[in-house]
Structures are given as structure tokens and as C-alpha cells.
Amino acid sequence: MITISCDVCKKKMDDPQYGRNFFYYASHSVCESCKDSLELNIKNAIRSRDPFEINWFEKYVTDSLDKAAQKGKA
């Protein structure tokens, strides 16, 4: 059996199924609850950003994941 742990909250996911209970963002494996928190954070940041720039977005996602992994929560 394969076990993957979330890079953010360190929770172990038994029987991981990509796109169902774990996801990859910028080379980080993320559980579903951390993914939801991350997407909410990103959505709020995007709404306040005008004009939208893809370079800024990619850097923001990477930085958000790195910070969340250090803190242990999204």
C-alpha cells in the first residue's frame, strides 16, 4: 500500500488517489482540506489583483505553499 503525507499539514493519506484525496501544486503533495484552504486564499488574492499577471500568480502560489508548509497549515 502506498502512503503519501501532505506537505502542508503532514497528515498521512492512506490509499491516495490523485485528483480525489490528494493533489500536486508546484511539486508539493497536498491533501484535500489544505487544497481547499489554499484555493480560497488564492481566490481572494486574485480578486484584489488588477490587472492579472500569470508570473505574479505562479510566484504567489509557490510562495503560499512554501509558507504553509513551514507553518504546518494552509
Residue frames as qw, qx, qy, qz and C-alpha x, y, z in Angstrom:
[[0.000, 0.890, 0.455, 0.000, 0.00, 0.00, 0.00],
 [0.392, 0.386, -0.014, 0.835, 1.22, 3.50, -0.82],
 [0.304, -0.802, -0.412, 0.309, 1.04, 6.22, 1.80],
 [0.342, 0.506, 0.065, 0.789, 1.54, 9.87, 0.95],
 [0.303, -0.617, -0.457, 0.564, 1.74, 12.64, 3.51],
 [0.180, 0.932, 0.254, 0.186, 0.54, 16.18, 2.91],
 [0.571, 0.249, -0.170, 0.764, 3.47, 18.60, 2.64],
 [0.160, -0.608, 0.025, -0.777, 1.45, 21.27, 4.45],
 [0.654, -0.531, 0.158, -0.515, -0.31, 19.62, 7.41],
 [0.050, 0.441, -0.887, 0.126, 1.81, 16.41, 7.44],
 [0.769, 0.018, 0.423, -0.479, -1.34, 14.26, 7.59],
 [0.185, -0.197, 0.912, 0.308, -0.85, 10.78, 6.13],
 [0.693, 0.285, -0.060, -0.660, -3.20, 9.75, 3.34],
 [0.472, -0.083, 0.876, 0.058, -3.80, 6.02, 3.02],
 [0.480, 0.449, 0.721, 0.220, -4.85, 4.78, -0.41],
 [0.025, 0.587, -0.056, -0.807, -4.11, 8.10, -2.14],
 [0.506, 0.536, 0.621, 0.268, -5.99, 8.80, -5.35],
 [0.243, -0.144, 0.175, 0.943, -4.70, 11.72, -7.39],
 [0.204, -0.225, -0.383, -0.872, -7.41, 14.30, -8.00],
 [0.583, -0.498, -0.572, -0.290, -9.65, 12.79, -5.36],
 [0.644, -0.741, -0.176, 0.077, -7.96, 12.99, -1.97],
 [0.514, -0.569, 0.188, 0.614, -4.54, 14.44, -2.84],
 [0.492, 0.857, 0.136, 0.077, -3.28, 16.98, -5.35],
 [0.674, -0.093, 0.090, 0.727, 0.02, 18.32, -6.65],
 [0.121, 0.985, 0.113, 0.051, 0.70, 22.05, -6.60],
 [0.190, 0.875, -0.406, 0.185, 4.14, 23.32, -7.56],
 [0.573, 0.300, -0.732, 0.215, 5.82, 19.99, -6.66],
 [0.240, -0.209, 0.680, -0.660, 4.02, 19.77, -3.29],
 [0.348, -0.315, -0.856, -0.217, 1.59, 16.97, -2.47],
 [0.243, -0.141, 0.296, -0.913, -1.44, 18.50, -0.75],
 [0.082, 0.331, 0.922, -0.185, -4.46, 16.90, 0.93],
 [0.010, 0.622, 0.633, 0.461, -7.99, 17.94, 0.03],
 [0.306, -0.859, -0.367, 0.186, -8.60, 20.18, 3.04],
 [0.407, -0.531, 0.171, 0.723, -5.31, 22.05, 2.56],
 [0.267, 0.232, 0.603, 0.715, -6.09, 22.39, -1.16],
 [0.088, -0.790, -0.570, -0.209, -9.44, 23.99, -0.33],
 [0.379, -0.809, -0.134, 0.429, -7.80, 26.45, 2.08],
 [0.424, -0.262, 0.394, 0.772, -5.10, 27.28, -0.44],
 [0.178, 0.448, 0.640, 0.598, -7.61, 27.85, -3.24],
 [0.187, -0.877, -0.442, 0.029, -9.69, 30.14, -1.02],
 [0.424, -0.669, 0.088, 0.604, -6.59, 32.15, -0.15],
 [0.354, -0.031, 0.550, 0.756, -5.58, 32.37, -3.82],
 [0.091, 0.665, 0.655, 0.347, -9.10, 33.31, -4.93],
 [0.236, -0.901, -0.268, 0.249, -9.20, 36.24, -2.53],
 [0.410, -0.517, 0.297, 0.691, -5.76, 37.43, -3.67],
 [0.316, 0.235, 0.655, 0.645, -6.71, 37.21, -7.34],
 [0.011, 0.816, 0.564, 0.131, -9.85, 39.27, -6.83],
 [0.262, -0.891, -0.053, 0.367, -7.80, 42.09, -5.34],
 [0.454, -0.332, 0.490, 0.666, -5.24, 41.97, -8.17],
 [0.537, 0.760, 0.365, -0.005, -5.87, 44.06, -11.27],
 [0.784, 0.326, -0.347, -0.398, -4.55, 43.54, -13.91],
 [0.928, -0.225, 0.295, -0.024, -3.91, 39.82, -13.59],
 [0.310, 0.718, -0.616, -0.095, -0.38, 38.64, -14.41],
 [0.960, -0.009, -0.271, -0.072, 0.49, 34.96, -14.79],
 [0.539, 0.367, -0.541, 0.531, 4.04, 35.43, -13.47],
 [0.274, -0.417, 0.420, -0.758, 2.70, 37.02, -10.31],
 [0.865, -0.177, -0.034, -0.469, 0.15, 34.20, -9.94],
 [0.878, 0.148, -0.430, 0.151, 2.73, 31.41, -10.24],
 [0.299, 0.371, -0.547, 0.689, 5.03, 33.11, -7.73],
 [0.489, -0.373, 0.252, -0.747, 2.11, 33.71, -5.34],
 [0.938, -0.113, -0.191, -0.267, 1.05, 30.05, -5.43],
 [0.751, 0.224, -0.490, 0.382, 4.61, 28.84, -4.87],
 [0.070, 0.400, -0.469, 0.784, 5.23, 31.31, -2.04],
 [0.675, -0.333, 0.092, -0.652, 1.89, 30.45, -0.40],
 [0.949, -0.041, -0.307, -0.057, 2.68, 26.73, -0.48],
 [0.566, 0.299, -0.517, 0.568, 6.16, 27.28, 0.94],
 [0.205, -0.407, 0.371, -0.809, 4.82, 29.44, 3.79],
 [0.827, -0.244, -0.037, -0.506, 2.03, 26.97, 4.54],
 [0.881, 0.086, -0.438, 0.156, 4.48, 24.05, 4.60],
 [0.317, 0.344, -0.528, 0.709, 6.68, 25.94, 7.08],
 [0.414, -0.322, 0.295, -0.799, 3.73, 26.86, 9.33],
 [0.058, 0.047, 0.988, -0.133, 2.07, 23.47, 9.04],
 [0.311, 0.592, 0.680, -0.301, -1.30, 24.80, 7.89],
 [0.308, 0.389, 0.517, 0.697, -2.76, 26.37, 4.77]]
